[in-house]
């Protein structure tokens, strides 16, 4: 029955065992996950650095002042008490080695005793920093969301996109004046695996301003995909035009300030069936410009910003 009776020593032993097992479980859990292991190592390093800084010293200073000096003093004590004063080894140990060992133990107790406090304080400080950073990020996210909603309804005139749009509208308007009413068609192709929708942006506004019929080749048609890929330049727009078309040549030069343009005099490949229909009154003498977009075409403003 005495073994089952709770005593102070038994309670202390059980508590120490529980704490030890819990600590070992935490250590094993941390060591099995690489990210946790790395974070724990960095955290312990930061805590140790903070403890060294609290003592206005460094790792070298700690070693020299708290470890090397006592050890050298112990060796000098051995030389003094053993060989100069002719004391026995027992007295020499008590007079020189024993005080040094006690000093080293005191250093270990003080530093490792303060380490848990600094560990907790460091965890609290990092938590406070993360909380403040989370508040800042939340405010930035709210601001960004408000700006996104605002951009859905309003035009930001200082954005590069607005400059590109304004210049593109002017270019197509100038082309319309140069055409002097002659019928024209702008045929747009882009591979199915294109990484942007610039071809759709250009086609949408070219139709509004240029006075031309604008058509986008449906990618579901394998012939259109073949046209989009044959001779395609991944990071450029191949501007197919008639060699003697001065208005188209002028348009290509103007668009080159907005997009990476490469001129080609290769026309659209002939097909048995018509690609597009301009209505019953069409005479078949329309000017055709084929804009063949690559897979990675970017606005010049994007390319220059990336540099």
Beta strands, then each sheet from edge to edge (+ up, - down):
strand 1: 184-190
strand 2: 213-216
strand 3: 237-240
strand 4: 261-264
strand 5: 287-293
sheet 1: 2+ 1+ 5+ 3- 4-
end
